[in-house]
Amino acid sequence: MGEIEYKRNIERGAALKSEYNIGLSILRAFMCFQVVLCHFWKANVPYIGWKGWLRFFRGYAVPVFMLLSFFLTEKVLVSHDKGRIIKRLHRLLVPYFCWPFIYWILYNILDWWKRGYGLECGIPELFWQLLMGHSVQLNGVMWYQFEIIILTVLFVIILYIFRERYMSVLCICMMAAWLFQYSGWNKRLFGGLRFELTYPLGRFSEMVPYAVCGFAIAHYEVYKKLKNIPGGGILIISLSVIYIVRYYPVFVEVDGYGYGGFKGFFVAISLMTLFYFLPFNQLPKKVLSIINGLTRFTMGVYGMHMLIGRLLNIIFTKFDIAIGSLKGCVFIYILCYFVSFVLSRMPSRTIQQLVE
């Protein structure tokens, strides 16, 4: 236990070095909260005030996650280091396969103990969850994990085969994905499939542009070059893009699976750029340490929030308390964070990888 704790302290210390961008950690935690809002915030909030902005940002959590993922792992992918790549895939596969079993076991135990809550889950539900990361009864949000695993493997193959021209091939993939979306072929091809298949398969082409763009921004060191722009110009541009996209129909909507087209693409890039350049790293080290701790466990919150939220909804319904309020979503996030913190202290690397 001492050695594990020592290594984790070293990692946390490294995370607070000057090259670490705390703004991206804040963005990741904020978007994780948006995911909770997507699934449990039932209020019909108009697009006005700060709650209106929360409602607006709900639809861009997954695009931002995909951008961040490939932005932060670009060096691992281009390294051709088998050890680092396998370690990366292992970190993706552990939560993808472990969370379904946790959900399935807990739901069946609770259903056996107290029927009537609609928690029964059979082998078919577990099968689809493990295969595609998408099941009505279990943890359907893991379709994102499915996409990122497939895309990571695809990137590794492309980088290995096209060693000198892989960026050209990735750009072609991005253009082909957009063509596939706007032509309507994506919806026509996957729209008639069963629920467990249609969304993971239909959203694959919608995720490709975000993955390629995040990778390209890191590969060409775009943000290092943009630092030379004076007067907070990047912040103004990013905010302007977000404002324009929210209030003006500048992009044609895509009939797809929620994340297609240029609208989400430009909002996600603007959000990542905005948080990257906000001067959070100028805060005192103690404040940075606190922020670093509070923005941990996004994987844990993402992986368990459907479980925690559903169980809380069952418990609170008995007392006529609505969990679908904004405060209820905050409570779900905090409880998921607390459980993640407890699991992170376990002397098992596999358990820790479920939440970190």
Backbone hydrogen bonds in HBPLUS format (Angstrom, degrees):
<---DONOR---> <-ACCEPTOR-->    atom                        ^
c    i                          cat <-CA-CA->   ^        H-A-AA   ^      H-
h    n   atom  resd res      DA  || num        DHA   H-A  angle D-A-AA Bond
n    s   type  num  typ     dist DA aas  dist angle  dist       angle   num
A0005-GLU N   A0001-MET O   2.95 MM   4  6.15 164.9  1.97 153.0 157.2     1
A0006-TYR N   A0002-GLY O   2.91 MM   4  6.06 151.5  1.99 142.9 151.2     2
A0007-LYS N   A0003-GLU O   2.99 MM   4  6.24 161.9  2.02 150.8 154.5     3
A0008-ARG N   A0004-ILE O   2.98 MM   4  6.24 157.0  2.03 149.2 155.9     4
A0009-ASN N   A0005-GLU O   2.96 MM   4  6.18 152.6  2.04 147.0 153.9     5
A0010-ILE N   A0006-TYR O   3.02 MM   4  6.32 150.5  2.11 146.5 154.7     6
A0011-GLU N   A0007-LYS O   2.99 MM   4  6.29 155.7  2.05 147.5 153.8     7
A0012-ARG N   A0008-ARG O   2.93 MM   4  6.19 156.5  1.98 147.7 154.0     8
A0013-GLY N   A0009-ASN O   2.91 MM   4  6.09 154.7  1.98 143.9 150.9     9
A0014-ALA N   A0010-ILE O   2.93 MM   4  6.20 153.9  2.00 147.1 154.2    10
A0015-ALA N   A0011-GLU O   2.97 MM   4  6.20 141.4  2.13 140.4 151.1    11
A0016-LEU N   A0013-GLY O   3.14 MM   3  5.40 148.9  2.24 102.8 111.8    12
A0017-LYS N   A0014-ALA O   3.19 MM   3  5.43 166.8  2.21 112.1 113.9    13
A0020-TYR N   A0017-LYS O   3.03 MM   3  5.59 155.0  2.09 116.0 123.8    14
A0025-SER N   A0022-ILE O   3.07 MM   3  5.11 122.6  2.42  96.0 110.7    15
A0026-ILE N   A0022-ILE O   3.01 MM   4  6.37 153.8  2.08 151.7 158.9    16
A0027-LEU N   A0023-GLY O   2.92 MM   4  6.17 156.6  1.98 145.3 152.1    17
A0028-ARG N   A0024-LEU O   2.94 MM   4  6.09 155.0  2.00 140.7 147.2    18
A0029-ALA N   A0025-SER O   3.05 MM   4  6.31 158.6  2.10 146.9 151.8    19
A0030-PHE N   A0026-ILE O   2.88 MM   4  6.07 159.6  1.92 150.7 157.1    20
A0031-MET N   A0027-LEU O   2.86 MM   4  6.05 160.5  1.90 153.0 157.8    21
A0032-CYS N   A0028-ARG O   2.96 MM   4  6.11 141.0  2.11 137.2 148.2    22
A0033-PHE N   A0029-ALA O   3.02 MM   4  6.35 148.5  2.13 145.1 152.7    23
A0034-GLN N   A0030-PHE O   3.05 MM   4  6.40 143.3  2.19 137.9 148.7    24
A0035-VAL N   A0031-MET O   3.05 MM   4  6.40 140.0  2.21 139.9 149.3    25
A0035-VAL N   A0032-CYS O   3.17 MM   3  5.11 124.8  2.49  91.4 105.0    26
A0036-VAL N   A0032-CYS O   3.29 MM   4  6.71 150.3  2.38 141.4 148.2    27
A0037-LEU N   A0033-PHE O   3.00 MM   4  6.38 153.8  2.06 147.1 154.7    28
A0038-CYS N   A0034-GLN O   2.85 MM   4  6.15 149.1  1.95 145.4 154.0    29
A0039-HIS N   A0035-VAL O   3.34 MM   4  6.65 144.8  2.48 144.3 151.1    30
A0040-PHE N   A0036-VAL O   2.99 MM   4  6.07 139.1  2.16 150.3 161.9    31
A0041-TRP N   A0037-LEU O   3.01 MM   4  4.72 156.2  2.07 126.1 129.6    32
A0042-LYS N   A0324-GLY O   2.88 MM 282  4.91 151.2  1.96 128.2 137.6    33
A0045-VAL N   A0043-ALA O   3.06 MM   2  5.57 124.1  2.38 106.2  90.5    34
A0048-ILE N   A0046-PRO O   2.80 MM   2  5.53 140.7  1.96  99.6  90.2    35
A0052-GLY N   A0048-ILE O   3.06 MM   4  4.54 132.9  2.29 126.9 129.1    36
A0052-GLY N   A0049-GLY O   3.13 MM   3  5.25 124.8  2.45  95.7 109.5    37
A0053-TRP N   A0049-GLY O   3.27 MM   4  6.74 142.3  2.42 139.6 149.5    38
A0054-LEU N   A0050-TRP O   3.07 MM   4  6.40 149.9  2.16 140.6 148.5    39
A0055-ARG N   A0051-LYS O   2.95 MM   4  6.25 157.7  2.00 147.2 152.8    40
A0056-PHE N   A0052-GLY O   2.95 MM   4  6.17 150.5  2.04 140.1 148.5    41
A0057-PHE N   A0053-TRP O   2.93 MM   4  6.16 161.0  1.97 153.1 156.6    42
A0060-TYR N   A0057-PHE O   3.03 MM   3  5.47 168.5  2.04 120.5 123.6    43
A0064-VAL N   A0060-TYR O   3.15 MM   4  6.21 157.7  2.20 141.9 147.9    44
A0065-PHE N   A0061-ALA O   2.93 MM   4  6.22 158.8  1.98 152.8 159.4    45
A0066-MET N   A0062-VAL O   2.93 MM   4  6.19 159.9  1.97 158.4 163.0    46
A0067-LEU N   A0063-PRO O   3.00 MM   4  6.22 161.5  2.04 148.6 153.5    47
A0068-LEU N   A0064-VAL O   2.90 MM   4  6.08 173.2  1.90 157.7 159.5    48
A0069-SER N   A0065-PHE O   2.88 MM   4  5.99 156.6  1.94 147.6 154.5    49
A0070-PHE N   A0066-MET O   3.29 MM   4  6.49 169.8  2.30 152.1 152.3    50
A0071-PHE N   A0067-LEU O   2.92 MM   4  5.99 144.1  2.05 148.2 159.6    51
A0072-LEU N   A0068-LEU O   2.89 MM   4  5.92 157.9  1.93 151.0 155.1    52
A0073-THR N   A0069-SER O   3.12 MM   4  6.19 130.4  2.38 135.2 147.8    53
A0076-VAL N   A0073-THR O   3.10 MM   3  5.23 121.5  2.46 100.1 114.7    54
A0077-LEU N   A0073-THR O   3.09 MM   4  6.39 160.9  2.13 158.1 162.9    55
A0078-VAL N   A0074-GLU O   2.99 MM   4  6.22 162.3  2.02 157.1 161.4    56
A0085-ILE N   A0081-ASP O   2.99 MM   4  6.19 164.4  2.01 160.2 165.2    57
A0086-ILE N   A0082-LYS O   2.85 MM   4  5.92 163.7  1.87 150.6 155.3    58
A0087-LYS N   A0083-GLY O   2.98 MM   4  6.10 152.5  2.05 140.7 148.8    59
A0088-ARG N   A0084-ARG O   2.95 MM   4  6.17 149.9  2.04 141.5 149.6    60
A0089-LEU N   A0085-ILE O   2.94 MM   4  6.25 162.8  1.97 153.1 157.0    61
A0090-HIS N   A0086-ILE O   2.83 MM   4  5.98 151.7  1.91 145.4 154.0    62
A0091-ARG N   A0087-LYS O   3.04 MM   4  6.27 152.0  2.12 143.7 150.0    63
A0092-LEU N   A0088-ARG O   3.18 MM   4  6.52 139.0  2.35 140.7 151.8    64
A0092-LEU N   A0089-LEU O   3.12 MM   3  5.04 125.9  2.43  92.1 106.4    65
A0093-LEU N   A0089-LEU O   2.84 MM   4  6.04 153.8  1.90 151.7 159.2    66
A0094-VAL N   A0090-HIS O   3.02 MM   4  6.03 158.4  2.07 152.2 155.6    67
A0097-PHE N   A0093-LEU O   2.98 MM   4  6.09 157.0  2.04 156.8 158.8    68
A0098-CYS N   A0094-VAL O   2.91 MM   4  5.84 153.3  1.98 151.8 160.4    69
A0099-TRP N   A0095-PRO O   3.19 MM   4  5.58 161.7  2.23 130.4 136.0    70
A0102-ILE N   A0098-CYS O   3.11 MM   4  6.42 155.8  2.17 153.6 161.2    71
A0103-TYR N   A0099-TRP O   2.93 MM   4  6.17 168.5  1.94 163.4 164.9    72
A0104-TRP N   A0100-PRO O   2.84 MM   4  5.94 168.9  1.85 151.5 155.3    73
A0105-ILE N   A0101-PHE O   2.90 MM   4  5.92 166.4  1.92 147.8 151.5    74
A0106-LEU N   A0102-ILE O   3.04 MM   4  6.09 170.1  2.05 150.8 154.0    75
A0107-TYR N   A0103-TYR O   2.84 MM   4  5.90 168.4  1.86 157.7 161.6    76
A0108-ASN N   A0104-TRP O   3.11 MM   4  6.14 159.9  2.15 141.8 147.4    77
A0109-ILE N   A0105-ILE O   2.95 MM   4  6.12 155.0  2.01 149.4 156.7    78
A0110-LEU N   A0106-LEU O   2.93 MM   4  6.10 167.0  1.95 154.0 157.4    79
A0111-ASP N   A0107-TYR O   2.81 MM   4  5.96 149.3  1.91 143.1 152.5    80
A0112-TRP N   A0108-ASN O   2.91 MM   4  6.01 150.7  2.00 140.0 147.4    81
A0113-TRP N   A0109-ILE O   2.94 MM   4  6.16 149.1  2.04 143.3 152.4    82
A0114-LYS N   A0110-LEU O   2.74 MM   4  5.83 158.6  1.79 147.4 153.6    83
A0126-LEU N   A0122-GLY O   3.35 MM   4  6.70 160.1  2.39 146.1 151.5    84
A0127-PHE N   A0123-ILE O   2.82 MM   4  6.02 155.6  1.88 155.9 163.6    85
A0128-TRP N   A0124-PRO O   3.02 MM   4  6.28 167.8  2.04 156.2 156.8    86
A0129-GLN N   A0125-GLU O   3.03 MM   4  6.15 154.4  2.10 143.6 151.4    87
A0130-LEU N   A0126-LEU O   2.95 MM   4  6.12 160.1  1.99 150.6 155.0    88
A0131-LEU N   A0127-PHE O   2.90 MM   4  6.05 148.3  2.00 146.6 156.3    89
A0132-MET N   A0128-TRP O   2.90 MM   4  5.79 173.4  1.90 149.6 151.9    90
A0133-GLY N   A0129-GLN O   2.78 MM   4  4.45 132.2  2.01 119.1 129.5    91
A0142-MET N   A0139-ASN O   3.14 MM   3  6.14 172.3  2.14 131.0 133.1    92
A0143-TRP N   A0140-GLY O   3.33 MM   3  6.23 154.4  2.40 122.3 123.5    93
A0144-TYR N   A0141-VAL O   3.31 MM   3  6.35 164.2  2.34 124.8 125.4    94
A0145-GLN N   A0142-MET O   3.01 MM   3  5.01 118.3  2.41  94.7 109.5    95
A0146-PHE N   A0142-MET O   3.05 MM   4  6.44 151.9  2.13 146.8 154.6    96
A0147-GLU N   A0143-TRP O   2.95 MM   4  6.31 156.5  2.01 150.3 155.4    97
A0148-ILE N   A0144-TYR O   2.97 MM   4  6.24 162.4  2.00 152.7 157.1    98
A0149-ILE N   A0145-GLN O   3.01 MM   4  6.14 151.0  2.10 145.9 153.2    99
A0150-ILE N   A0146-PHE O   3.10 MM   4  6.33 169.8  2.11 153.3 155.6   100
A0151-LEU N   A0147-GLU O   2.84 MM   4  5.99 164.1  1.87 153.0 158.2   101
A0152-THR N   A0148-ILE O   2.92 MM   4  5.88 150.0  2.01 135.0 143.3   102
A0153-VAL N   A0149-ILE O   3.07 MM   4  6.32 163.3  2.09 151.6 155.2   103
A0154-LEU N   A0150-ILE O   2.91 MM   4  6.13 157.7  1.96 147.3 154.3   104
A0155-PHE N   A0151-LEU O   2.83 MM   4  6.04 160.1  1.87 150.4 155.1   105
A0156-VAL N   A0152-THR O   3.00 MM   4  6.23 160.9  2.04 148.7 153.8   106
A0157-ILE N   A0153-VAL O   3.03 MM   4  6.30 158.4  2.07 150.3 155.6   107
A0158-ILE N   A0154-LEU O   2.94 MM   4  6.20 165.7  1.96 154.3 158.0   108
A0159-LEU N   A0155-PHE O   2.82 MM   4  5.96 167.4  1.83 157.1 160.7   109
A0160-TYR N   A0156-VAL O   2.98 MM   4  6.06 141.1  2.14 139.0 149.4   110
A0161-ILE N   A0157-ILE O   2.94 MM   4  6.12 162.3  1.97 154.3 158.4   111
A0162-PHE N   A0158-ILE O   2.86 MM   4  5.71 164.2  1.89 151.4 156.4   112
A0166-TYR N   A0162-PHE O   2.88 MM   4  4.82 104.2  2.47 153.7 147.7   113
A0169-VAL N   A0165-ARG O   3.21 MM   4  6.55 157.8  2.26 151.3 157.6   114
A0170-LEU N   A0166-TYR O   2.87 MM   4  6.09 157.3  1.93 149.8 156.0   115
A0171-CYS N   A0167-MET O   2.96 MM   4  6.13 154.6  2.02 144.5 151.0   116
A0172-ILE N   A0168-SER O   3.02 MM   4  6.26 151.1  2.10 143.3 151.1   117
A0173-CYS N   A0169-VAL O   2.96 MM   4  6.26 152.3  2.04 145.6 153.3   118
A0174-MET N   A0170-LEU O   2.98 MM   4  6.29 149.2  2.08 144.0 152.2   119
A0175-MET N   A0171-CYS O   2.97 MM   4  6.26 162.2  2.00 151.5 155.3   120
A0176-ALA N   A0172-ILE O   2.85 MM   4  6.02 159.3  1.90 150.1 156.5   121
A0177-ALA N   A0173-CYS O   2.93 MM   4  6.07 147.7  2.04 141.4 150.0   122
A0178-TRP N   A0174-MET O   3.10 MM   4  6.42 157.8  2.15 149.2 153.9   123
A0179-LEU N   A0175-MET O   2.95 MM   4  6.20 161.3  1.99 150.1 155.7   124
A0180-PHE N   A0176-ALA O   2.87 MM   4  6.00 154.4  1.94 144.4 151.7   125
A0181-GLN N   A0177-ALA O   3.01 MM   4  6.26 144.0  2.14 141.7 151.1   126
A0182-TYR N   A0178-TRP O   2.89 MM   4  6.12 173.5  1.89 165.3 163.0   127
A0183-SER N   A0179-LEU O   2.98 MM   4  5.79 147.2  2.09 143.3 151.1   128
A0186-ASN N   A0180-PHE O   3.14 MM   6  5.59 150.7  2.23 150.8 143.9   129
A0184-GLY N   A0181-GLN O   3.12 MM   3  5.51 151.1  2.20 107.6 116.3   130
A0188-ARG N   A0184-GLY O   3.04 MM   4  6.25 161.3  2.08 150.6 156.5   131
A0189-LEU N   A0185-TRP O   2.85 MM   4  5.80 153.3  1.92 145.1 151.4   132
A0190-PHE N   A0186-ASN O   3.22 MM   4  6.28 163.3  2.24 146.0 149.6   133
A0191-GLY N   A0187-LYS O   2.77 MM   4  5.02 137.3  1.95 137.8 146.1   134
A0193-LEU N   A0190-PHE O   3.27 MM   3  5.65 168.8  2.28 115.7 118.9   135
A0197-LEU N   A0194-ARG O   2.94 MM   3  5.54 150.2  2.03 118.9 127.9   136
A0198-THR N   A0194-ARG O   2.94 MM   4  5.97 167.8  1.95 164.6 168.6   137
A0201-LEU N   A0197-LEU O   3.07 MM   4  5.99 166.5  2.09 160.4 164.8   138
A0202-GLY N   A0198-THR O   2.83 MM   4  5.53 146.2  1.94 130.5 141.8   139
A0203-ARG N   A0199-TYR O   2.88 MM   4  5.72 147.1  1.99 146.8 153.0   140
A0204-PHE N   A0201-LEU O   3.29 MM   3  5.39 156.3  2.35 101.2 108.2   141
A0207-MET N   A0203-ARG O   3.02 MM   4  6.21 130.6  2.28 143.8 154.8   142
A0207-MET N   A0204-PHE O   3.06 MM   3  5.27 139.3  2.23 102.7 113.9   143
A0208-VAL N   A0204-PHE O   3.22 MM   4  6.49 137.0  2.41 147.0 158.5   144
A0211-ALA N   A0207-MET O   3.10 MM   4  6.37 162.4  2.14 159.6 164.9   145
A0212-VAL N   A0208-VAL O   2.97 MM   4  6.16 170.7  1.97 164.0 166.1   146
A0213-CYS N   A0209-PRO O   2.91 MM   4  5.92 160.4  1.95 143.9 150.1   147
A0214-GLY N   A0210-TYR O   2.95 MM   4  6.04 167.4  1.97 149.0 152.6   148
A0215-PHE N   A0211-ALA O   3.05 MM   4  6.16 161.9  2.08 147.1 152.3   149
A0216-ALA N   A0212-VAL O   2.85 MM   4  6.01 156.6  1.90 148.0 154.9   150
A0217-ILE N   A0213-CYS O   2.91 MM   4  6.10 159.9  1.95 155.9 160.0   151
A0218-ALA N   A0214-GLY O   3.32 MM   4  6.53 157.5  2.38 143.1 148.1   152
A0219-HIS N   A0215-PHE O   2.83 MM   4  5.99 159.5  1.87 149.4 156.4   153
A0220-TYR N   A0216-ALA O   2.94 MM   4  5.96 168.2  1.95 154.2 155.2   154
A0222-VAL N   A0217-ILE O   3.03 MM   5  5.21 156.3  2.09 150.9 156.8   155
A0221-GLU N   A0218-ALA O   3.16 MM   3  4.93 156.4  2.21  99.2 105.9   156
A0225-LYS N   A0221-GLU O   3.29 MM   4  6.64 153.2  2.37 148.8 155.9   157
A0226-LEU N   A0222-VAL O   2.96 MM   4  6.23 146.6  2.07 147.8 158.0   158
A0229-ILE N   A0226-LEU O   3.06 MM   3  5.65 168.0  2.08 118.5 122.4   159
A0233-GLY N   A0230-PRO O   3.34 MM   3  6.20 151.4  2.43 119.6 125.0   160
A0236-ILE N   A0232-GLY O   3.13 MM   4  6.45 158.6  2.18 153.7 159.6   161
A0237-ILE N   A0233-GLY O   2.97 MM   4  6.18 160.6  2.01 150.4 155.6   162
A0238-SER N   A0234-ILE O   2.92 MM   4  6.06 164.2  1.94 150.0 154.6   163
A0239-LEU N   A0235-LEU O   2.97 MM   4  6.12 168.9  1.98 150.9 153.9   164
A0240-SER N   A0236-ILE O   2.92 MM   4  6.00 152.9  2.00 143.2 151.4   165
A0241-VAL N   A0237-ILE O   2.94 MM   4  6.18 158.8  1.99 152.6 157.1   166
A0242-ILE N   A0238-SER O   3.13 MM   4  6.40 166.0  2.15 152.1 155.3   167
A0243-TYR N   A0239-LEU O   2.95 MM   4  6.13 161.2  1.98 148.8 154.3   168
A0244-ILE N   A0240-SER O   2.87 MM   4  6.03 166.4  1.89 154.0 157.7   169
A0245-VAL N   A0241-VAL O   2.96 MM   4  6.07 168.4  1.97 153.3 156.7   170
A0246-ARG N   A0242-ILE O   3.05 MM   4  6.15 150.7  2.14 142.1 150.2   171
A0247-TYR N   A0243-TYR O   3.08 MM   4  6.26 162.1  2.11 152.8 156.7   172
A0248-TYR N   A0244-ILE O   2.81 MM   4  5.48 141.4  1.96 152.0 158.0   173
A0250-VAL N   A0248-TYR O   2.85 MM   2  5.61 133.8  2.07 109.3  94.8   174
A0256-GLY N   A0254-VAL O   3.04 MM   2  5.62 113.7  2.49 110.4  93.6   175
A0266-PHE N   A0262-PHE O   3.00 MM   4  6.15 163.2  2.03 157.2 157.2   176
A0267-VAL N   A0263-LYS O   3.18 MM   4  6.42 159.7  2.23 150.2 156.4   177
A0268-ALA N   A0264-GLY O   2.90 MM   4  5.91 165.1  1.93 147.8 152.2   178
A0269-ILE N   A0265-PHE O   3.13 MM   4  6.28 163.4  2.15 144.6 149.2   179
A0270-SER N   A0266-PHE O   3.00 MM   4  6.01 158.3  2.05 139.8 146.3   180
A0271-LEU N   A0267-VAL O   2.89 MM   4  6.11 155.0  1.95 150.5 157.1   181
A0272-MET N   A0268-ALA O   3.01 MM   4  6.24 167.3  2.02 152.9 155.8   182
A0273-THR N   A0269-ILE O   2.90 MM   4  6.05 161.5  1.93 150.4 156.1   183
A0274-LEU N   A0270-SER O   2.82 MM   4  5.88 157.4  1.87 145.0 151.9   184
A0275-PHE N   A0271-LEU O   3.04 MM   4  6.23 173.0  2.04 156.1 156.6   185
A0276-TYR N   A0272-MET O   2.98 MM   4  6.01 145.1  2.11 140.5 150.7   186
A0277-PHE N   A0273-THR O   3.10 MM   4  6.26 153.7  2.17 149.3 154.0   187
A0278-LEU N   A0274-LEU O   3.02 MM   4  6.17 126.9  2.31 143.8 157.9   188
A0280-PHE N   A0278-LEU O   2.74 MM   2  5.74 142.9  1.88 104.5  96.0   189
A0282-GLN N   A0279-PRO O   3.34 MM   3  5.73 163.8  2.36 108.2 112.9   190
A0283-LEU N   A0280-PHE O   2.99 MM   3  5.73 166.5  2.01 125.5 128.1   191
A0287-VAL N   A0284-PRO O   3.06 MM   3  5.34 118.2  2.46 103.0 117.5   192
A0288-LEU N   A0284-PRO O   2.95 MM   4  6.30 158.8  1.99 154.2 161.1   193
A0289-SER N   A0285-LYS O   2.83 MM   4  6.04 149.4  1.92 146.3 154.7   194
A0290-ILE N   A0286-LYS O   3.05 MM   4  6.34 152.0  2.13 143.1 149.8   195
A0291-ILE N   A0287-VAL O   2.91 MM   4  6.20 165.2  1.94 154.3 158.2   196
A0292-ASN N   A0288-LEU O   2.82 MM   4  5.95 157.3  1.87 145.9 152.8   197
A0293-GLY N   A0289-SER O   3.06 MM   4  6.28 147.9  2.17 139.6 147.5   198
A0294-LEU N   A0290-ILE O   2.94 MM   4  6.22 156.0  2.00 151.0 157.8   199
A0295-THR N   A0291-ILE O   2.95 MM   4  6.07 136.5  2.15 148.5 158.8   200
A0296-ARG N   A0293-GLY O   3.40 MM   3  5.46 165.1  2.43 103.9 106.5   201
A0301-VAL N   A0297-PHE O   2.93 MM   4  6.23 163.5  1.96 155.0 158.5   202
A0302-TYR N   A0298-THR O   2.88 MM   4  5.95 162.8  1.91 143.9 149.4   203
A0303-GLY N   A0299-MET O   2.86 MM   4  5.90 155.2  1.92 142.7 150.1   204
A0300-GLY N   A0355-VAL O   3.15 MM  55  3.51 136.9  2.35 114.0 101.5   205
A0304-MET N   A0300-GLY O   2.99 MM   4  6.05 150.7  2.08 149.0 155.0   206
A0305-HIS N   A0301-VAL O   2.98 MM   4  5.47 136.5  2.17 146.0 151.3   207
A0307-LEU N   A0304-MET O   3.01 MM   3  5.24 120.3  2.38 104.6 119.5   208
A0308-ILE N   A0304-MET O   2.92 MM   4  6.17 169.8  1.93 168.5 169.7   209
A0309-GLY N   A0305-HIS O   2.84 MM   4  5.66 159.7  1.88 139.2 146.3   210
A0310-ARG N   A0306-MET O   3.07 MM   4  5.93 154.4  2.14 132.1 139.3   211
A0311-LEU N   A0307-LEU O   3.05 MM   4  6.22 165.0  2.07 152.4 156.5   212
A0312-LEU N   A0308-ILE O   2.91 MM   4  6.03 159.6  1.95 151.6 157.9   213
A0313-ASN N   A0309-GLY O   2.94 MM   4  6.02 151.8  2.02 141.2 149.2   214
A0314-ILE N   A0310-ARG O   3.10 MM   4  6.39 150.0  2.19 142.8 149.9   215
A0315-ILE N   A0311-LEU O   3.02 MM   4  6.30 161.6  2.05 149.2 153.9   216
A0316-PHE N   A0312-LEU O   2.77 MM   4  5.89 174.9  1.78 159.5 161.2   217
A0317-THR N   A0313-ASN O   3.00 MM   4  5.85 145.4  2.12 136.3 145.0   218
A0318-LYS N   A0315-ILE O   3.29 MM   3  5.67 135.9  2.50 103.9 114.0   219
A0319-PHE N   A0316-PHE O   2.98 MM   3  5.28 142.2  2.13 104.4 115.4   220
A0321-ILE N   A0316-PHE O   2.91 MM   5  5.00 170.7  1.92 142.3 141.5   221
A0320-ASP N   A0317-THR O   3.06 MM   3  4.80 164.2  2.08 105.0 106.8   222
A0329-CYS N   A0325-SER O   3.05 MM   4  6.41 147.5  2.16 144.3 152.2   223
A0330-VAL N   A0326-LEU O   3.02 MM   4  6.35 153.0  2.10 146.5 153.9   224
A0331-PHE N   A0327-LYS O   2.92 MM   4  6.20 153.7  1.99 147.0 154.3   225
A0332-ILE N   A0328-GLY O   2.95 MM   4  6.26 151.8  2.03 143.8 151.3   226
A0333-TYR N   A0329-CYS O   2.97 MM   4  6.24 162.0  2.01 149.0 153.3   227
A0334-ILE N   A0330-VAL O   2.92 MM   4  6.18 165.4  1.94 152.6 156.5   228
A0335-LEU N   A0331-PHE O   2.91 MM   4  6.06 163.6  1.93 151.7 156.3   229
A0336-CYS N   A0332-ILE O   2.92 MM   4  6.10 159.9  1.96 150.4 156.1   230
A0337-TYR N   A0333-TYR O   2.87 MM   4  6.10 154.3  1.94 149.2 156.9   231
A0338-PHE N   A0334-ILE O   2.89 MM   4  6.16 157.0  1.94 149.3 155.4   232
A0339-VAL N   A0335-LEU O   2.96 MM   4  6.21 166.3  1.98 153.4 156.3   233
A0340-SER N   A0336-CYS O   2.89 MM   4  6.02 155.0  1.95 143.9 151.7   234
A0341-PHE N   A0337-TYR O   2.83 MM   4  6.09 151.9  1.91 148.0 155.8   235
A0342-VAL N   A0338-PHE O   3.03 MM   4  6.36 158.7  2.08 150.5 155.4   236
A0343-LEU N   A0339-VAL O   2.96 MM   4  6.24 163.3  1.99 151.8 156.1   237
A0344-SER N   A0340-SER O   2.85 MM   4  6.04 144.0  1.98 145.5 155.8   238
A0345-ARG N   A0342-VAL O   3.14 MM   3  5.46 149.8  2.23 105.2 114.1   239
A0346-MET N   A0343-LEU O   3.11 MM   3  5.36 162.5  2.14 108.6 114.1   240
A0352-GLN N   A0348-SER O   3.06 MM   4  6.32 159.1  2.10 148.7 154.9   241
A0353-GLN N   A0349-ARG O   2.93 MM   4  6.13 146.4  2.04 143.8 152.4   242
A0354-LEU N   A0351-ILE O   3.08 MM   3  5.28 151.7  2.17 103.4 112.2   243
A0355-VAL N   A0352-GLN O   3.11 MM   3  5.68 154.9  2.17 112.3 119.2   244
A0356-GLU N   A0352-GLN O   2.97 MM   4  6.05 138.9  2.14 150.5 163.3   245
